[in-house]
Amino acid sequence: MQLSEQEQVRRQKLARLREIGINPYPADLYPVSHASAKAKQNYTEGEKVVMAGRLMSRRIQGNASFAEIQDGEGRIQVYFNRDEICTGEDKSKYNEVYKKLLDIGDFVGIEGEMFTTKVGEITVLVKDFTLLSKALKPLPQPRTDEDGKVHDAFTDPELRYRRRYVDLTVNPHVKEVFVKRTKLFNAMRGFFNDAGYFEVETPILQPIAGGAAARPFVTHHNSLDMPLYMRIANELYLKRLIVGGFEGVYEFSKNFRNEGMDRTHNPEFTAMEIYVAYKDYNWMMDFCERLLEHCALAVNGTTEATFGEHTVDFKAPYARVTMADSIKHFTGFDISGKTEDEIRQAAQEMGIEVDATMGKGKLIDEIFGEKCEGNYIQPTFITDYPKEMSPLCKEHRDNPELTERFELMVCGKEIANAYSELNDPIDQRERFEAQLELAKRGDDEATASIDYDFLRSLEYGMPPTSGMGIGMDRLIMFLTNNQSIQEVLFFPQMKPEKKALDLNVNEKTIYELLKKESPQELNALKAAAGLSNKAWDKGVKGLTKLGAAKVSKTDEGLFITITG
């Protein structure tokens, strides 16, 4: 492992601390009595406090020093004075330990008294301090100049997502996003509990990937010698609980879908699903808009939220538009009563890419997604979906071609999906069999197997029920003005991190030239590198051995291409 100069110096300090008898990683409980924000909020002159946190800044001026400690609530200024800390003749705790062996990023505990400086800043006068954990890597230190310009900010997205622990430490606004995320879950949980519904847990590993149209992750259970699927949805298990006599159940579930990744999709995501007996989708629309109004207030203190250039108001009630009316409004095409071939032709005439694997429902979904979805900025319920799009949804009471379903759109994205749930076991079996036919045609999102146990549960009888799912990650994106799902996940899925190349001087010279342009003709690159023949040969061989570059022969000569 190659260490930077700063890392080497910190390890030397670590050794020196141990040499003088200080354990840099003590196991003892540290008796914290005050956190920074509450200490400032409830300030009392001369109050004795015990605090702990990271050393984030310091200004050493001989025998005195102002510094900042950062804990879970924020930062507070602390004042180190040599004679307050070292009351006897031995001044080494200040002169050596504090001044020379502590670094920015170290965790320290302080004991002291509250006071206010001449400029009015609440501060802790340190009477004693304890090193709680030595940091061996330096933190980024963003700073703001006199003109308000920020320098050395830790802003690279890939680094921030990979090293979220650093991101949370040096970018306070990032932590606030996750504080709000927790507030959202607590608000939603409280809303459901107050309504008398039960929070439950259902399996993550399932013998059949059901409850949604998605490509699953597959694993193998060695003891049972059978394939298992990571949950794509928890719908079918929650409905089993309604069959079993619960009249209202909900779950915050981790779901997994083996599909593409982009700014709004992560292969692992959090959904909330709720099912309430003796209700329909009209009741659930009213419930949904009251729920989201409640959550917006709990998270932000207002029903309004900024998302990009838009101001979204979650105050109920929300507009309601049928899918057929939406498509007709934005395209002029009426999907009502149309055959699959007619809809496919209309989609092609609209310039939408379609193929033979797409059934009627998928075609309609493509038209809506391409031509309508993005137009809905304020919360809007899109209702009454065609039956082919909703294999788990009850047939519409007034039109057998439709289902009693809605999706809630905000800023062109779906954040909630709800049904009057299908509870006719014979109809449900026929819908599942239709999905199997679509899967045979090549639709990789169609359900490729039937959950016969779920059908059996319906045969025992399920009361009229309405269910709803909400994408929690997407909802918190809207409530915190984040355009990327990676910003609201502590640890989003990332490609494997490339290992840093350990190059010698000659290898580095060649590699830096290849980074500017690749591939390059061998002799031209050699001339640009300016290395001796021996140094050149060793450099190229080293890069190819490391897998960082390769030499290829073409009709035009030998070329070197960067690969790592």
C-alpha positions as CSV (number, residue, x, y, z in Angstrom):
1,M,0.0,0.0,0.0
2,Q,1.5,3.3,-1.1
3,L,1.0,6.1,1.5
4,S,0.9,9.8,0.8
5,E,3.3,12.0,2.7
6,Q,0.5,13.1,5.0
7,E,-0.5,9.6,5.8
8,Q,3.1,8.7,6.6
9,V,3.3,11.6,9.0
10,R,0.1,10.6,10.7
11,R,1.4,7.1,11.3
12,Q,4.5,8.6,12.8
13,K,2.3,10.6,15.2
14,L,0.4,7.4,16.0
15,A,3.6,5.7,16.9
16,R,4.7,8.6,19.1
17,L,1.4,8.7,20.9
18,R,1.8,5.0,21.8
19,E,5.4,5.6,22.8
20,I,4.4,8.2,25.4
21,G,1.7,6.0,26.8
22,I,-1.4,7.4,25.0
23,N,-3.8,4.8,23.5
24,P,-5.0,6.4,20.2
25,Y,-8.1,4.1,20.2
26,P,-9.3,3.7,23.8
27,A,-12.1,1.3,24.6
28,D,-13.4,3.2,27.6
29,L,-16.9,4.8,27.6
30,Y,-16.6,8.5,27.2
31,P,-19.2,10.3,29.5
32,V,-20.7,12.9,27.0
33,S,-23.1,15.2,28.8
34,H,-23.9,17.8,26.1
35,A,-24.3,17.9,22.3
36,S,-23.2,21.0,20.5
37,A,-26.6,22.3,19.3
38,K,-28.4,21.8,22.6
39,A,-25.4,23.3,24.5
40,K,-25.7,26.5,22.4
41,Q,-29.5,26.6,22.5
42,N,-29.6,26.2,26.3
43,Y,-26.5,28.3,27.0
44,T,-25.6,29.0,30.6
45,E,-22.4,30.9,31.4
46,G,-19.9,28.8,33.3
47,E,-21.9,25.5,32.9
48,K,-19.6,22.5,33.0
49,V,-19.9,20.3,29.9
50,V,-18.3,17.1,28.5
51,M,-18.5,16.8,24.7
52,A,-17.0,14.7,22.0
53,G,-16.6,14.9,18.2
54,R,-14.2,15.5,15.3
55,L,-11.6,18.2,15.4
56,M,-12.5,20.1,12.2
57,S,-10.4,23.3,12.4
58,R,-7.9,25.0,14.7
59,R,-5.9,28.2,14.9
60,I,-2.9,27.8,17.1
61,Q,-1.4,31.0,18.5
62,G,1.4,30.0,20.8
63,N,0.0,29.0,24.2
64,A,-3.7,29.3,23.1
65,S,-5.8,28.0,20.3
66,F,-9.3,28.3,19.0
67,A,-10.7,25.1,17.3
68,E,-14.0,23.6,16.2
69,I,-15.5,20.3,17.3
70,Q,-18.1,18.6,15.1
71,D,-20.6,16.1,16.6
72,G,-23.9,14.7,15.4
73,E,-25.7,18.0,15.9
74,G,-23.2,20.4,14.3
75,R,-20.1,22.4,15.3
76,I,-19.1,24.3,18.4
77,Q,-16.1,26.5,19.0
78,V,-13.7,25.4,21.7
79,Y,-10.8,27.3,23.3
80,F,-7.6,25.4,24.3
81,N,-5.3,27.3,26.7
82,R,-2.1,25.7,27.8
83,D,-2.3,26.9,31.4
84,E,-5.9,25.8,31.8
85,I,-5.1,22.3,30.5
86,C,-1.6,21.9,32.1
87,T,-2.0,23.4,35.6
88,G,1.4,22.0,36.8
89,E,4.8,22.5,35.4
90,D,4.5,19.7,32.8
91,K,3.1,21.4,29.7
92,S,3.6,18.5,27.3
93,K,-0.1,17.6,27.0
94,Y,-0.6,21.0,25.3
95,N,2.8,21.6,23.7
96,E,3.3,18.1,22.3
97,V,0.0,16.2,22.3
98,Y,-2.4,19.0,21.2
99,K,-0.1,21.1,19.1
100,K,2.0,18.4,17.4
101,L,0.3,15.0,17.6
102,L,-3.4,15.9,17.0
103,D,-4.7,16.4,13.4
104,I,-7.8,17.7,11.8
105,G,-10.2,14.7,11.6
106,D,-9.2,13.2,15.0
107,F,-12.0,12.4,17.4
108,V,-11.5,14.1,20.8
109,G,-13.3,14.4,24.0
110,I,-13.3,17.7,25.9
111,E,-14.2,18.7,29.4
112,G,-14.7,22.4,30.1
113,E,-17.0,25.3,30.8
114,M,-19.3,27.4,28.6
115,F,-18.4,31.1,28.0
116,T,-19.0,33.8,25.4
117,T,-16.1,35.4,23.5
118,K,-15.7,39.1,23.0
119,V,-17.3,38.9,19.6
120,G,-20.3,37.0,21.1
121,E,-19.6,33.4,20.0
122,I,-20.6,30.7,22.4
123,T,-17.5,28.7,23.2
124,V,-16.2,25.9,25.5
125,L,-13.1,26.7,27.6
126,V,-11.3,23.4,27.6
127,K,-10.0,22.2,31.0
128,D,-9.0,18.7,29.7
129,F,-9.1,16.7,26.5
130,T,-8.8,13.0,25.5
131,L,-7.9,11.5,22.2
132,L,-10.7,9.1,21.3
133,S,-9.6,8.0,17.8
134,K,-6.7,9.0,15.6
135,A,-7.5,9.6,11.9
136,L,-4.9,8.2,9.6
137,K,-6.2,9.8,6.4
138,P,-6.7,13.6,6.0
139,L,-10.2,14.9,5.4
140,P,-10.9,17.2,2.5
141,Q,-11.0,20.8,3.8
142,P,-13.4,23.0,1.8
143,R,-12.8,26.7,2.5
144,T,-14.6,29.8,1.4
145,D,-12.6,32.9,0.4
146,E,-13.4,36.6,1.0
147,D,-15.5,36.7,-2.2
148,G,-17.6,33.7,-1.1
149,K,-15.9,31.3,-3.5
150,V,-15.5,27.7,-2.3
151,H,-12.1,26.0,-2.8
152,D,-11.2,22.3,-2.4
153,A,-14.8,21.3,-2.1
154,F,-15.5,17.5,-2.0
155,T,-18.0,17.5,-4.9
156,D,-17.0,14.8,-7.3
157,P,-20.2,12.6,-7.4
158,E,-18.3,9.2,-7.8
159,L,-16.0,10.0,-4.9
160,R,-18.9,11.2,-2.7
161,Y,-21.0,8.1,-3.3
162,R,-18.1,5.7,-2.8
163,R,-16.9,7.5,0.3
164,R,-20.2,8.6,1.8
165,Y,-18.5,8.7,5.3
166,V,-16.3,11.5,4.0
167,D,-19.2,13.2,2.2
168,L,-21.3,13.3,5.4
169,T,-18.4,14.7,7.4
170,V,-17.4,17.6,5.2
171,N,-20.8,18.4,3.5
172,P,-23.4,19.2,6.2
173,H,-26.2,19.6,3.7
174,V,-25.8,16.0,2.7
175,K,-26.6,14.8,6.2
176,E,-29.7,16.9,6.2
177,V,-31.1,14.9,3.2
178,F,-30.9,11.7,5.2
179,V,-32.3,13.4,8.3
180,K,-35.3,14.3,6.2
181,R,-35.5,10.8,4.8
182,T,-35.9,9.4,8.3
183,K,-38.5,12.1,9.1
184,L,-40.4,10.9,6.0
185,F,-40.5,7.3,7.1
186,N,-41.4,8.3,10.7
187,A,-44.2,10.5,9.4
188,M,-45.7,7.9,7.1
189,R,-45.4,5.2,9.8
190,G,-47.1,7.4,12.3
191,F,-49.9,8.2,9.8
192,F,-50.6,4.5,9.3
193,N,-50.3,3.5,12.9
194,D,-52.8,6.3,13.9
195,A,-55.2,4.8,11.3
196,G,-54.9,1.4,13.1
197,Y,-52.9,-0.5,10.5
198,F,-50.2,-3.0,11.3
199,E,-46.6,-2.9,10.1
200,V,-45.5,-6.4,9.0
201,E,-42.5,-8.1,7.4
202,T,-42.6,-10.5,4.4
203,P,-39.9,-12.7,2.8
204,I,-37.0,-11.2,0.8
205,L,-36.0,-14.5,-0.7
206,Q,-39.0,-15.9,-2.6
207,P,-39.6,-19.1,-4.6
208,I,-41.5,-17.1,-7.3
209,A,-40.7,-13.5,-8.3
210,G,-44.2,-12.1,-8.2
211,G,-46.2,-9.0,-7.5
212,A,-44.7,-6.8,-10.3
213,A,-43.4,-6.9,-13.8
214,A,-39.6,-6.9,-13.5
215,R,-36.5,-9.0,-14.1
216,P,-35.4,-10.5,-10.7
217,F,-32.0,-11.4,-9.2
218,V,-31.7,-15.2,-8.9
219,T,-29.8,-17.1,-6.2
220,H,-29.6,-20.7,-5.1
221,H,-30.4,-22.2,-1.7
222,N,-27.9,-25.0,-1.1
223,S,-29.8,-26.9,1.6
224,L,-33.1,-26.9,-0.3
225,D,-31.3,-27.3,-3.6
226,M,-33.6,-24.8,-5.3
227,P,-33.5,-21.4,-7.0
228,L,-34.8,-18.4,-5.0
229,Y,-35.5,-14.9,-6.2
230,M,-34.8,-11.7,-4.4
231,R,-38.0,-9.8,-3.8
232,I,-39.2,-7.6,-6.7
233,A,-42.4,-6.7,-4.7
234,N,-44.2,-7.8,-1.6
235,E,-47.7,-7.5,-2.9
236,L,-48.7,-11.2,-3.0
237,Y,-47.5,-11.8,0.6
238,L,-49.3,-8.8,2.0
239,K,-52.5,-9.9,0.3
240,R,-52.2,-13.3,1.9
241,L,-52.3,-11.5,5.3
242,I,-55.6,-9.8,4.2
243,V,-56.9,-13.2,3.5
244,G,-55.7,-14.3,6.9
245,G,-57.8,-11.7,8.7
246,F,-55.7,-8.5,9.0
247,E,-57.8,-5.6,7.8
248,G,-54.9,-3.2,7.2
249,V,-51.2,-4.0,6.8
250,Y,-48.2,-2.1,5.5
251,E,-44.5,-2.7,5.0
252,F,-41.4,-0.7,4.1
253,S,-39.6,-3.2,2.0
254,K,-36.2,-3.5,0.3
255,N,-36.9,-4.6,-3.3
256,F,-34.4,-5.7,-5.9
257,R,-34.7,-5.5,-9.7
258,N,-32.0,-6.7,-12.1
259,E,-32.5,-3.9,-14.6
260,G,-30.9,-0.7,-15.8
261,M,-29.4,2.0,-13.6
262,D,-29.9,5.7,-14.1
263,R,-30.6,8.9,-12.2
264,T,-34.0,7.5,-11.0
265,H,-33.3,3.8,-10.7
266,N,-31.1,1.7,-8.4
267,P,-31.2,-2.1,-8.4
268,E,-31.9,-2.0,-4.7
269,F,-34.6,0.4,-3.6
270,T,-37.2,1.0,-0.9
271,A,-40.9,0.8,-1.4
272,M,-43.9,1.1,0.9
273,E,-46.9,-1.0,0.2
274,I,-50.2,-0.8,2.2
275,Y,-53.4,-2.9,1.8
276,V,-56.7,-2.0,3.5
277,A,-59.7,-4.3,3.5
278,Y,-63.2,-3.1,2.4
279,K,-61.8,-0.1,0.5
280,D,-61.5,0.8,-3.2
281,Y,-59.2,2.9,-5.3
282,N,-61.3,6.0,-4.9
283,W,-60.9,5.8,-1.2
284,M,-57.2,5.2,-1.7
285,M,-56.8,8.3,-3.8
286,D,-58.2,10.4,-0.9
287,F,-56.0,8.6,1.6
288,C,-52.9,9.0,-0.6
289,E,-53.3,12.8,-1.0
290,R,-53.9,13.2,2.8
291,L,-50.8,11.0,3.5
292,L,-48.5,13.0,1.2
293,E,-49.7,16.4,2.5
294,H,-49.0,15.1,6.0
295,C,-45.5,13.8,5.0
296,A,-44.5,17.1,3.2
297,L,-45.4,19.1,6.3
298,A,-43.5,16.7,8.5
299,V,-40.3,16.8,6.4
300,N,-40.2,20.4,5.3
301,G,-42.7,22.3,7.4
302,T,-44.7,23.2,4.3
303,T,-46.7,21.4,1.6
304,E,-44.6,23.1,-1.1
305,A,-41.3,21.6,-2.3
306,T,-38.8,22.8,-4.9
307,F,-37.7,20.3,-7.5
308,G,-35.4,21.7,-10.1
309,E,-37.2,24.7,-11.7
310,H,-40.5,23.6,-10.4
311,T,-42.4,24.4,-7.2
312,V,-44.6,21.4,-6.3
313,D,-47.5,21.7,-3.9
314,F,-48.5,18.5,-2.1
315,K,-51.6,20.1,-0.5
316,A,-54.7,18.0,-1.2
317,P,-56.7,17.6,-3.3
318,Y,-55.0,16.5,-6.6
319,A,-56.2,16.5,-10.2
320,R,-57.6,13.2,-11.6
321,V,-57.3,12.3,-15.3
322,T,-58.1,8.9,-16.9
323,M,-55.3,7.4,-19.0
324,A,-57.5,7.3,-22.1
325,D,-58.2,11.0,-21.7
326,S,-54.5,11.8,-21.1
327,I,-53.4,10.0,-24.3
328,K,-56.2,11.5,-26.3
329,H,-55.3,15.0,-25.0
330,F,-51.6,14.8,-25.8
331,T,-51.7,12.7,-29.0
332,G,-55.2,13.0,-30.4
333,F,-55.4,9.1,-30.5
334,D,-58.3,7.4,-28.6
335,I,-57.1,4.0,-27.3
336,S,-60.7,3.0,-26.3
337,G,-61.9,-0.1,-28.0
338,K,-58.7,-0.4,-30.2
339,T,-57.1,-3.7,-31.1
340,E,-53.4,-4.5,-30.4
341,D,-52.5,-4.0,-34.1
342,E,-54.3,-0.6,-34.2
343,I,-52.4,0.6,-31.1
344,R,-49.1,-0.7,-32.5
345,Q,-49.6,1.2,-35.8
346,A,-50.6,4.4,-33.9
347,A,-47.5,4.1,-31.8
348,Q,-45.3,3.7,-34.9
349,E,-46.9,6.7,-36.5
350,M,-46.1,8.7,-33.3
351,G,-42.4,7.8,-33.8
352,I,-42.4,5.4,-30.8
353,E,-40.1,2.4,-31.0
354,V,-42.1,-0.8,-30.6
355,D,-41.6,-4.5,-31.4
356,A,-43.5,-7.8,-31.8
357,T,-43.0,-8.9,-28.2
358,M,-45.1,-6.0,-26.9
359,G,-48.7,-6.8,-26.0
360,K,-51.6,-4.2,-25.9
361,G,-50.8,-3.1,-22.4
362,K,-47.1,-2.6,-23.0
363,L,-47.9,-0.6,-26.2
364,I,-50.2,1.7,-24.3
365,D,-47.6,2.1,-21.6
366,E,-45.0,3.2,-24.1
367,I,-47.4,5.8,-25.7
368,F,-48.2,7.2,-22.3
369,G,-44.6,7.2,-21.2
370,E,-43.3,8.9,-24.3
371,K,-46.1,11.4,-24.9
372,C,-48.0,12.1,-21.7
373,E,-46.1,11.3,-18.5
374,G,-43.6,14.2,-18.6
375,N,-46.4,16.8,-18.8
376,Y,-47.6,16.3,-15.2
377,I,-45.7,18.5,-12.9
378,Q,-48.1,19.0,-10.0
379,P,-49.4,15.9,-8.3
380,T,-51.9,14.3,-10.6
381,F,-53.7,10.9,-10.4
382,I,-53.8,9.0,-13.7
383,T,-56.7,6.6,-13.4
384,D,-58.5,3.7,-15.1
385,Y,-55.7,1.8,-16.8
386,P,-56.4,-0.8,-19.6
387,K,-56.8,-4.3,-18.2
388,E,-53.7,-5.6,-20.1
389,M,-51.5,-3.3,-18.1
390,S,-52.7,-4.4,-14.7
391,P,-52.8,-8.2,-14.1
392,L,-53.4,-7.9,-10.4
393,C,-56.1,-5.2,-10.5
394,K,-59.9,-5.5,-10.4
395,E,-61.9,-4.9,-13.5
396,H,-63.5,-1.5,-13.7
397,R,-67.1,-1.6,-12.4
398,D,-68.3,0.5,-15.5
399,N,-66.0,-0.7,-18.3
400,P,-64.7,-4.2,-18.6
401,E,-61.8,-3.1,-20.8
402,L,-60.3,-1.1,-17.9
403,T,-59.2,-1.6,-14.4
404,E,-59.6,0.3,-11.2
405,R,-56.1,1.6,-10.9
406,F,-54.3,4.9,-10.4
407,E,-50.7,6.2,-10.6
408,L,-49.7,9.4,-9.0
409,M,-47.5,11.5,-11.2
410,V,-45.2,14.3,-9.9
411,C,-42.7,16.2,-12.2
412,G,-43.2,13.6,-14.9
413,K,-42.5,10.6,-12.7
414,E,-44.7,8.0,-11.0
415,I,-44.4,7.9,-7.2
416,A,-47.5,5.9,-6.2
417,N,-49.4,3.0,-7.8
418,A,-52.7,1.7,-6.4
419,Y,-55.5,-0.7,-7.2
420,S,-58.9,-1.9,-6.3
421,E,-57.3,-5.3,-5.8
422,L,-58.4,-8.3,-7.8
423,N,-60.0,-10.9,-5.5
424,D,-61.7,-13.2,-8.0
425,P,-59.4,-16.3,-8.1
426,I,-60.7,-17.5,-11.5
427,D,-60.1,-14.1,-13.1
428,Q,-56.7,-13.9,-11.4
429,R,-55.7,-17.3,-12.8
430,E,-56.7,-16.2,-16.3
431,R,-54.7,-12.9,-16.0
432,F,-51.6,-14.9,-14.8
433,E,-52.0,-17.2,-17.8
434,A,-52.1,-14.2,-20.2
435,Q,-48.9,-13.0,-18.6
436,L,-47.3,-16.4,-19.3
437,E,-48.2,-16.0,-23.0
438,L,-46.6,-12.6,-23.1
439,A,-43.4,-14.0,-21.5
440,K,-43.3,-16.8,-24.2
441,R,-43.5,-14.0,-26.9
442,G,-40.3,-12.6,-25.4
443,D,-41.6,-9.9,-23.0
444,D,-38.9,-10.1,-20.3
445,E,-41.0,-8.0,-17.9
446,A,-44.0,-10.2,-18.1
447,T,-44.6,-12.7,-15.2
448,A,-43.0,-15.9,-16.4
449,S,-44.4,-18.2,-13.7
450,I,-47.7,-18.5,-11.7
451,D,-47.8,-18.3,-7.9
452,Y,-50.3,-21.1,-7.4
453,D,-50.2,-20.7,-3.6
454,F,-51.4,-17.1,-4.0
455,L,-54.2,-18.3,-6.2
456,R,-55.1,-20.9,-3.5
457,S,-55.2,-18.2,-0.9
458,L,-57.7,-16.2,-3.0
459,E,-59.9,-19.3,-3.3
460,Y,-60.2,-19.2,0.5
461,G,-61.7,-15.7,0.0
462,M,-60.2,-12.2,0.2
463,P,-62.4,-9.3,1.0
464,P,-62.7,-6.2,-1.2
465,T,-59.3,-4.5,-0.7
466,S,-57.4,-1.5,-2.0
467,G,-53.6,-1.5,-2.1
468,M,-51.0,1.1,-2.8
469,G,-47.2,1.2,-3.3
470,I,-45.0,4.3,-3.0
471,G,-41.4,4.6,-4.1
472,M,-39.8,6.0,-1.0
473,D,-36.5,6.9,-2.7
474,R,-38.2,8.9,-5.4
475,L,-40.5,10.6,-3.0
476,I,-37.6,11.9,-0.9
477,M,-35.9,13.1,-4.1
478,F,-38.9,15.4,-4.6
479,L,-39.0,16.5,-1.0
480,T,-35.3,17.4,-0.9
481,N,-34.7,18.8,-4.4
482,N,-32.4,16.0,-5.6
483,Q,-32.4,15.0,-9.2
484,S,-30.5,11.8,-8.7
485,I,-31.5,8.8,-6.7
486,Q,-27.9,8.3,-5.7
487,E,-28.2,11.5,-3.6
488,V,-30.8,10.0,-1.3
489,L,-29.2,6.6,-0.8
490,F,-26.5,6.3,1.7
491,F,-24.6,3.7,-0.4
492,P,-25.9,3.5,-4.0
493,Q,-24.8,0.6,-6.2
494,M,-21.5,1.5,-8.0
495,K,-19.3,-0.2,-10.6
496,P,-16.2,-1.8,-9.0
497,E,-13.6,0.8,-8.0
498,K,-10.6,0.7,-10.2
499,K,-7.4,0.1,-8.3
500,A,-4.9,2.9,-8.4
501,L,-2.0,2.0,-10.7
502,D,1.4,1.9,-9.0
503,L,3.6,3.1,-11.8
504,N,7.3,3.9,-11.9
505,V,8.6,7.1,-13.5
506,N,8.9,5.7,-17.1
507,E,5.5,3.9,-17.0
508,K,3.9,7.1,-15.7
509,T,5.4,9.2,-18.5
510,I,4.0,6.9,-21.2
511,Y,0.6,6.5,-19.4
512,E,0.0,10.2,-19.0
513,L,0.5,10.6,-22.8
514,L,-1.9,7.8,-23.5
515,K,-4.5,9.4,-21.2
516,K,-4.5,12.5,-23.5
517,E,-4.9,10.4,-26.7
518,S,-5.4,6.7,-27.2
519,P,-4.6,4.8,-29.3
520,Q,-1.3,6.2,-30.5
521,E,1.2,5.0,-33.1
522,L,4.1,3.4,-31.3
523,N,7.0,5.3,-32.7
524,A,5.2,8.7,-32.4
525,L,4.4,7.9,-28.7
526,K,8.0,6.9,-28.1
527,A,9.3,10.2,-29.6
528,A,6.8,12.2,-27.5
529,A,7.9,10.3,-24.3
530,G,11.6,11.2,-24.9
531,L,12.8,8.1,-23.1
532,S,15.9,6.1,-23.9
533,N,15.4,2.8,-25.7
534,K,16.0,0.8,-22.5
535,A,13.6,3.0,-20.4
536,W,11.0,2.9,-23.2
537,D,11.1,-0.9,-23.5
538,K,10.8,-1.3,-19.7
539,G,8.0,1.2,-19.5
540,V,5.9,-0.4,-22.2
541,K,6.4,-3.9,-20.8
542,G,5.5,-2.7,-17.4
543,L,2.2,-1.1,-18.6
544,T,1.2,-4.2,-20.5
545,K,2.0,-6.5,-17.6
546,L,-0.2,-4.3,-15.3
547,G,-3.0,-4.5,-17.9
548,A,-2.9,-0.7,-18.2
549,A,-2.1,-0.7,-21.9
550,K,-1.8,-3.1,-24.9
551,V,0.1,-3.1,-28.1
552,S,-1.8,-4.0,-31.3
553,K,-0.6,-4.6,-34.8
554,T,-2.7,-3.2,-37.7
555,D,-2.1,-2.6,-41.4
556,E,-1.0,0.9,-40.5
557,G,1.6,-0.3,-38.0
558,L,2.0,-0.8,-34.2
559,F,-0.4,1.1,-31.9
560,I,-0.6,1.4,-28.1
561,T,-4.0,1.7,-26.5
562,I,-4.8,2.5,-22.9
563,T,-6.9,-0.2,-21.1
564,G,-6.8,0.7,-17.4
